[in-house]
Amino acid sequence: MQTEYMFDSTSFVPRPSELDETSDDYINPGVFALDFADFLVEGLKAEGVKIKFRCQEDWGHWMEVDHDGGFTLAIGCSNIEGEMAHRFSLEPRKPYIRKFFKKLHVEPQVEQLKETILLILRNSGKAENIRSLA
């Protein structure tokens, strides 16, 4: 199951607040993801996928999808430092997870989310050379 992708783009650039160490939007030197995260949220919304929680991490942005699967389905997105490239990864990364002594088959939901994101990127004209990292 492929859950990590990278692509080239000059469309997602750091916002001034992401470069200002005194701003709440500042993550780490050279790390930015607000444009890409906002783009994904809007694209997913248009496809009927709602983000229920979103936060900054030291590596980029974490977004949790609102769904009925009974597990955390999430997207991480960030830039690739020093390049005009970006990445996204999906959680869970394995086709099954364990929850309360049960084995949950999560692959269909993860694959659907991945295909939706790839469709959004391909149709936007903002991403080139989309490739798997695994």
Backbone bond lengths (Angstrom), bond angles and torsions (degrees), N, CA, C in turn:
res aa  C-N    CA-C-N  psi(-1)  N-CA   C-N-CA  omega(-1)  CA-C   N-CA-C  phi
1 M - - - 1.456 - - 1.528 107.85 -
2 Q 1.319 116.81 118.40 1.462 122.37 179.71 1.529 109.29 -83.93
3 T 1.323 116.79 123.05 1.465 120.04 -178.43 1.523 113.82 -127.45
4 E 1.328 118.11 0.93 1.464 120.96 179.81 1.526 110.20 -127.44
5 Y 1.319 115.22 127.62 1.458 121.33 -178.49 1.520 110.78 -133.37
6 M 1.317 114.34 154.33 1.457 122.86 178.78 1.528 107.74 -134.23
7 F 1.323 116.89 150.95 1.458 120.86 176.24 1.518 109.44 -153.08
8 D 1.317 115.08 160.19 1.459 121.64 177.55 1.522 108.99 -95.59
9 S 1.336 115.57 141.08 1.464 119.26 178.92 1.521 110.42 -166.22
10 T 1.311 115.01 140.38 1.462 120.65 171.24 1.527 110.25 -105.07
11 S 1.326 117.26 4.62 1.466 121.99 -177.01 1.519 113.47 -81.11
12 F 1.319 118.16 -27.29 1.459 121.76 -176.12 1.525 108.57 -105.54
13 V 1.318 115.17 103.38 1.466 121.21 -174.84 1.532 109.29 -116.19
14 P 1.318 116.45 161.17 1.470 117.77 178.24 1.524 111.21 -68.37
15 R 1.309 115.24 139.53 1.462 120.16 173.80 1.525 108.04 -82.46
16 P 1.322 117.33 153.60 1.472 119.09 179.83 1.531 112.87 -52.11
17 S 1.320 117.09 -37.85 1.471 120.10 -179.33 1.535 112.29 -66.95
18 E 1.339 117.14 -24.90 1.464 119.93 178.50 1.527 111.93 -78.18
19 L 1.320 116.32 -13.09 1.466 121.72 179.15 1.523 112.30 -100.27
20 D 1.331 117.14 -8.76 1.460 123.37 -176.86 1.532 109.77 -97.54
21 E 1.319 117.09 110.94 1.466 121.96 -176.29 1.527 113.25 -59.76
22 T 1.327 118.76 -19.30 1.464 120.95 -179.70 1.537 111.97 -88.35
23 S 1.314 117.70 -6.87 1.466 122.36 -176.97 1.528 111.53 -87.66
24 D 1.321 116.39 149.90 1.465 121.07 174.43 1.524 112.04 -66.06
25 D 1.325 117.47 -21.83 1.467 121.20 -179.97 1.524 112.93 -79.59
26 Y 1.321 117.29 -13.99 1.468 121.14 -179.67 1.528 108.54 -69.36
27 I 1.345 116.40 130.49 1.457 121.12 -179.52 1.523 109.38 -105.09
28 N 1.292 116.41 -70.10 1.462 125.73 179.67 1.520 107.33 -153.86
29 P 1.327 118.20 160.92 1.472 118.60 178.04 1.534 111.35 -57.03
30 G 1.324 116.01 129.66 1.460 120.74 177.03 1.515 115.74 77.97
31 V 1.337 117.90 1.76 1.473 121.06 -178.48 1.525 109.01 -109.15
32 F 1.328 116.01 125.62 1.457 120.78 177.15 1.519 109.34 -149.21
33 A 1.334 116.14 150.29 1.456 119.41 -179.72 1.521 114.19 -160.14
34 L 1.322 118.56 3.91 1.464 119.62 -176.80 1.522 113.37 -59.41
35 D 1.326 118.01 -47.67 1.465 120.19 179.92 1.523 111.46 -58.82
36 F 1.324 116.32 -47.41 1.459 120.82 -179.38 1.531 110.83 -64.80
37 A 1.339 117.19 -43.99 1.462 120.53 179.79 1.531 111.14 -62.77
38 D 1.333 117.43 -45.56 1.472 120.15 178.68 1.527 110.94 -62.62
39 F 1.325 116.47 -40.34 1.462 121.71 177.11 1.538 110.32 -59.11
40 L 1.331 116.62 -46.51 1.468 119.78 179.17 1.523 111.89 -64.13
41 V 1.313 117.55 -43.72 1.470 120.71 179.89 1.524 110.29 -58.39
42 E 1.321 117.48 -46.76 1.466 120.99 179.88 1.527 111.85 -66.74
43 G 1.327 116.93 -43.19 1.459 120.43 178.42 1.512 112.39 -63.48
44 L 1.316 116.73 -42.47 1.466 120.55 178.59 1.521 111.11 -66.69
45 K 1.322 116.57 -39.41 1.465 120.82 177.49 1.526 110.38 -58.94
46 A 1.318 116.85 -43.10 1.467 121.16 179.25 1.529 111.44 -64.28
47 E 1.328 116.65 -24.82 1.473 121.71 178.43 1.529 111.98 -93.77
48 G 1.338 117.09 5.34 1.462 121.20 177.70 1.520 114.70 86.43
49 V 1.331 117.09 15.63 1.468 121.41 179.77 1.524 107.76 -106.84
50 K 1.329 115.85 124.08 1.460 121.02 -177.44 1.528 110.57 -103.29
51 I 1.321 115.84 136.28 1.462 122.01 173.84 1.522 107.12 -92.53
52 K 1.340 116.80 123.38 1.465 119.70 -176.77 1.524 113.10 -96.07
53 F 1.324 116.86 -21.63 1.459 120.70 -179.12 1.518 108.64 -149.81
54 R 1.326 114.45 143.28 1.464 119.60 -178.66 1.520 108.57 -149.68
55 C 1.340 116.59 138.25 1.459 119.62 177.19 1.526 110.20 -153.59
56 Q 1.310 114.80 162.76 1.450 121.13 175.10 1.517 108.78 -87.67
57 E 1.306 115.19 143.95 1.456 122.69 173.55 1.516 107.00 -122.53
58 D 1.318 118.03 175.25 1.464 119.26 -178.83 1.519 112.59 -71.73
59 W 1.329 118.11 -10.57 1.462 123.04 -178.81 1.532 113.19 -110.22
60 G 1.353 118.65 -9.31 1.461 121.66 -176.89 1.523 111.26 155.99
61 H 1.340 116.76 -136.09 1.469 121.39 -178.49 1.522 111.62 -121.16
62 W 1.316 115.99 142.57 1.457 125.63 178.06 1.515 107.37 -114.60
63 M 1.345 116.63 129.84 1.458 121.16 179.96 1.524 109.23 -133.95
64 E 1.327 116.39 129.65 1.463 121.56 178.89 1.526 109.72 -103.32
65 V 1.322 114.52 134.78 1.459 122.38 -177.46 1.527 109.77 -87.25
66 D 1.322 116.34 136.57 1.458 122.47 175.05 1.531 107.77 -81.43
67 H 1.330 116.40 114.44 1.471 120.76 -179.06 1.515 109.01 -152.76
68 D 1.326 116.66 172.45 1.456 121.89 -175.96 1.521 113.78 -101.14
69 G 1.321 118.66 16.67 1.457 121.03 -173.60 1.510 116.60 -78.02
70 G 1.332 118.76 -11.93 1.453 120.67 179.10 1.524 114.13 77.90
71 F 1.313 118.29 19.41 1.456 123.48 177.41 1.519 108.40 -148.28
72 T 1.322 116.27 164.68 1.465 120.78 179.00 1.518 109.85 -80.14
73 L 1.316 115.31 117.55 1.460 123.39 175.21 1.517 105.63 -110.64
74 A 1.335 116.69 115.90 1.461 119.28 -170.53 1.519 112.84 -138.59
75 I 1.335 113.49 160.93 1.457 123.11 178.45 1.523 107.90 -124.64
76 G 1.309 115.91 133.25 1.451 121.24 170.60 1.515 107.71 -111.79
77 C 1.325 118.10 136.95 1.460 119.43 178.27 1.518 110.39 -139.83
78 S 1.327 114.73 147.14 1.457 120.59 -179.76 1.517 110.12 -163.96
79 N 1.315 114.47 171.51 1.460 120.13 172.13 1.523 108.20 -88.27
80 I 1.317 116.27 166.85 1.457 122.16 171.05 1.524 105.29 -100.94
81 E 1.303 117.08 112.66 1.462 121.49 -173.31 1.524 111.95 -56.73
82 G 1.328 114.49 131.59 1.453 120.97 177.54 1.516 114.80 84.66
83 E 1.322 117.65 -0.59 1.465 122.17 -179.69 1.520 109.08 -130.15
84 M 1.310 117.12 162.40 1.463 121.06 171.28 1.527 107.39 -92.94
85 A 1.316 114.38 58.56 1.465 121.56 -177.75 1.525 108.35 -135.27
86 H 1.319 114.66 157.61 1.460 122.19 -177.58 1.518 108.64 -139.69
87 R 1.317 115.15 163.07 1.460 119.51 179.91 1.518 110.14 -140.68
88 F 1.321 114.05 156.79 1.457 119.55 168.60 1.514 107.94 -138.33
89 S 1.304 114.97 150.19 1.458 120.98 176.56 1.520 108.12 -136.81
90 L 1.315 114.68 154.57 1.455 120.99 -177.92 1.516 110.27 -116.84
91 E 1.308 115.18 147.42 1.464 122.91 174.29 1.511 107.39 -125.35
92 P 1.313 117.46 138.02 1.451 130.31 1.13 1.530 111.88 -72.53
93 R 1.324 114.99 159.61 1.465 121.01 -178.01 1.518 113.08 -97.54
94 K 1.309 116.47 -7.51 1.467 120.67 -179.35 1.521 109.49 -115.71
95 P 1.340 117.90 155.22 1.469 120.33 -176.71 1.529 114.43 -67.09
96 Y 1.323 116.89 -18.98 1.462 121.65 179.71 1.516 109.69 -131.47
97 I 1.339 115.62 147.48 1.461 120.69 170.46 1.523 107.70 -130.21
98 R 1.289 116.26 160.30 1.466 121.10 176.40 1.513 108.82 -106.39
99 K 1.350 114.00 135.14 1.458 120.14 178.74 1.522 108.55 -146.90
100 F 1.303 115.57 117.33 1.461 121.65 179.83 1.531 112.17 50.99
101 F 1.302 115.90 55.05 1.474 123.96 177.38 1.523 113.97 65.60
102 K 1.320 116.97 12.36 1.457 121.30 177.63 1.520 109.71 -114.25
103 K 1.297 114.79 150.53 1.454 120.79 175.75 1.527 106.95 -103.76
104 L 1.336 116.25 115.88 1.460 121.16 -178.69 1.525 109.82 -100.05
105 H 1.318 116.07 130.26 1.462 122.10 176.33 1.533 106.89 -85.33
106 V 1.339 116.72 108.98 1.467 121.51 -174.55 1.524 113.16 -107.18
107 E 1.312 116.66 -7.58 1.461 120.50 -174.64 1.535 113.85 -54.07
108 P 1.338 120.07 -44.13 1.478 118.27 -178.64 1.532 113.65 -58.93
109 Q 1.332 117.54 -41.09 1.465 120.49 -180.00 1.529 111.52 -69.35
110 V 1.336 116.80 -41.07 1.464 120.35 179.25 1.526 110.05 -65.67
111 E 1.327 116.98 -43.87 1.473 120.97 179.65 1.528 111.28 -63.09
112 Q 1.327 117.25 -40.30 1.469 120.22 179.22 1.521 110.68 -64.29
113 L 1.331 116.92 -43.30 1.460 120.35 177.97 1.527 110.37 -63.06
114 K 1.321 117.16 -44.35 1.463 121.19 179.15 1.521 111.00 -59.16
115 E 1.312 117.57 -47.23 1.466 121.49 -179.28 1.528 111.16 -63.95
116 T 1.319 116.92 -36.34 1.466 120.44 177.94 1.523 110.46 -65.47
117 I 1.332 117.32 -44.88 1.468 121.14 178.58 1.525 110.67 -63.58
118 L 1.319 116.95 -44.72 1.469 119.85 179.32 1.527 111.01 -61.97
119 L 1.314 118.02 -39.59 1.463 122.27 176.64 1.529 111.05 -61.99
120 I 1.321 116.34 -45.43 1.468 121.19 178.72 1.524 109.89 -59.34
121 L 1.331 116.87 -47.44 1.468 120.75 -179.40 1.528 111.48 -63.03
122 R 1.333 116.92 -46.69 1.470 120.43 -177.94 1.526 111.70 -64.12
123 N 1.317 116.91 -40.55 1.465 120.77 -176.85 1.528 113.31 -77.65
124 S 1.319 117.01 -16.42 1.465 120.33 -175.51 1.523 113.29 -78.20
125 G 1.323 117.05 -26.20 1.457 120.22 -173.41 1.524 112.69 75.64
126 K 1.324 117.40 7.09 1.460 121.62 -177.89 1.521 113.03 -99.76
127 A 1.317 118.09 -5.01 1.471 121.45 -176.56 1.519 110.04 -127.26
128 E 1.315 115.37 133.55 1.461 121.77 176.90 1.526 109.11 -123.38
129 N 1.321 114.85 154.64 1.462 120.83 174.09 1.532 111.94 53.52
130 I 1.327 117.09 49.99 1.462 121.51 178.25 1.526 108.19 -69.31
131 R 1.326 116.04 127.50 1.468 119.80 -177.30 1.521 111.41 -145.74
132 S 1.329 113.47 151.24 1.460 120.51 177.61 1.519 109.75 -77.12
133 L 1.301 116.78 146.90 1.456 121.47 178.53 1.525 112.57 -98.87
134 A 1.303 117.59 -2.89 1.473 118.84 -178.84 1.506 111.81 -116.93
